[in-house]
Amino acid sequence: MANKWTQDNFETEVLQSDIPVLVDFYADWCGPCKMMAPVVEKVGENYEGRLKVGKVNVDENQDLAMKYRIMSIPALLLFNKGEVIGTQVGAVSMNELEQFVGKINL
């Protein structure tokens, strides 16, 4: 299961991570977010040890959603060394998500 991050652990788990991080900003009521859940989960399995994967519920963590200017969900942000290096908004296929993650050398 993908990690669940909140305002309390985001700094430690994402921004200070030694490896790149894929963050799925989602909401429980969001249909496309539900469609993306297994795809994000699979990417986490495929890149285990090379990419940290997790989720942030925008309803429960509005400060994080505002900080990263999340206007539409699902929104996938790719972090490396504490910086956002890529953003993907909307539901995408496994192939598209792997191409997005491929922006960094894993």
C-alpha positions in Angstrom: 0.0 0.0 0.0 1.2 3.5 -0.8 2.3 5.7 2.0 -0.2 8.2 3.4 1.4 11.6 4.1 0.1 14.5 6.1 1.2 18.0 7.0 2.9 16.4 10.0 5.2 14.0 8.2 5.5 15.6 4.7 8.7 17.4 5.4 10.5 14.3 6.7 9.0 11.7 4.3 9.0 13.7 1.1 11.2 16.8 1.2 14.0 15.2 3.1 13.9 11.9 1.3 17.2 10.4 0.0 15.4 9.0 -3.1 12.9 10.6 -5.5 9.3 10.8 -4.4 6.0 10.5 -6.3 3.1 12.2 -4.4 -0.5 11.6 -5.4 -2.7 14.4 -4.3 -6.2 13.0 -4.1 -9.6 13.0 -2.4 -11.8 10.1 -1.4 -14.8 11.4 -3.4 -12.8 11.8 -6.6 -13.7 9.2 -9.3 -10.5 9.7 -11.4 -8.4 9.5 -8.2 -9.9 6.1 -7.4 -9.1 5.0 -11.0 -5.5 6.1 -10.4 -5.0 4.4 -7.1 -4.1 1.0 -8.4 -1.8 2.5 -11.1 0.1 4.6 -8.5 0.3 1.5 -6.3 1.8 -0.6 -9.1 4.4 2.1 -9.9 5.4 2.0 -6.2 5.9 -1.7 -6.5 7.8 -1.5 -9.8 10.2 1.1 -8.5 10.5 -0.1 -4.9 13.8 1.1 -3.3 14.4 3.6 -6.1 11.2 5.7 -5.8 9.1 6.5 -2.7 5.4 6.6 -3.5 2.6 8.0 -1.4 -0.7 9.9 -1.2 -1.9 13.2 0.3 -5.6 13.6 0.9 -6.3 17.2 -0.1 -9.4 17.5 2.1 -7.5 16.6 5.2 -4.3 18.5 4.2 -5.5 21.7 2.7 -2.3 23.6 3.6 -0.2 21.2 1.5 -2.7 21.4 -1.4 -2.5 25.2 -1.2 1.3 25.2 -0.9 1.7 23.2 -4.1 -1.1 24.9 -5.9 -3.2 21.8 -6.4 -6.3 23.1 -8.3 -7.4 19.8 -9.9 -7.1 16.2 -8.7 -5.7 13.7 -9.2 -2.4 15.7 -9.2 0.9 13.8 -9.2 4.0 15.6 -8.2 7.5 14.2 -8.6 10.0 15.4 -6.0 13.8 15.1 -6.1 15.9 16.5 -3.3 13.0 18.4 -1.9 12.1 20.2 -5.2 9.1 19.6 -7.5 10.6 18.4 -10.8 7.4 17.4 -12.5 3.6 17.6 -12.3 1.0 15.4 -13.9 -2.7 16.4 -13.6 -5.6 14.0 -14.3 -5.9 10.3 -14.7 -3.2 8.7 -16.9 -2.4 5.2 -18.0 0.4 3.1 -16.4 2.5 3.7 -19.5 2.1 7.5 -19.2 2.8 7.4 -15.5 6.0 5.4 -16.1 7.1 7.9 -18.8 6.4 10.7 -16.3 8.5 9.0 -13.6 11.1 8.3 -16.2 12.0 12.0 -16.2 14.5 11.1 -13.5 17.1 8.4 -13.7 15.9 5.6 -11.4 
